[in-house]
Structure formats: structure tokens, C-alpha cells
């Protein structure tokens, strides 16, 4: 059984951690909206972003290795 002081301490820590995580999450939302979003849109429109060449396009390919019975080849698109 926790003493009253121990219980109060745990509650205080839980509240402070929740405040800290909320602050981080709110800052992450601002960062995504104010920084990442505009950079991604600029990149999509062909502008140079963070030193990436103008007109740079990303060719992303997802390979799922879970289906080992039917291996994918590079020309199976």
C-alpha cells in the first residue's frame, strides 16, 4: 500500500508528464504545419528544398518480404 505522500507524488509526476507530452505534441503539430507541410509542397511543385535539386522526384518502392512464396522481381510492376 502506498503512503499518502507516495500517492500524491505519483499523481504530481503523472500530471507533469502529461503536461510535458502535450506541450511536445502541440509543438510537433506546429512544426508539421509551419515547416514540413510547406517544404513538402515546395518539393512536390519542383522547387529546391534543403539542398535537394530543383525538379527532384522521389521514386519510392515498397517491398513486402512477408510473401516469401511469391518473390517480387524488379520488373514485376
C-alpha positions, 0 to 999 in steps of 0.5 A, a space after each residue: 500500500 502506498 503512503 499518502 505522500 507516495 500517492 500524491 507524488 505519483 499523481 504530481 509526476 503523472 500530471 507533469 508528464 502529461 503536461 510535458 507530452 502535450 506541450 511536445 505534441 502541440 509543438 510537433 503539430 506546429 512544426 508539421 504545419 509551419 515547416 514540413 507541410 510547406 517544404 513538402 509542397 515546395 518539393 512536390 511543385 519542383 522547387 529546391 528544398 534543403 539542398 535537394 535539386 530543383 525538379 527532384 522526384 522521389 521514386 519510392 518502392 515498397 517491398 513486402 518480404 512477408 510473401 516469401 512464396 511469391 518473390 517480387 522481381 524488379 520488373 514485376 510492376 
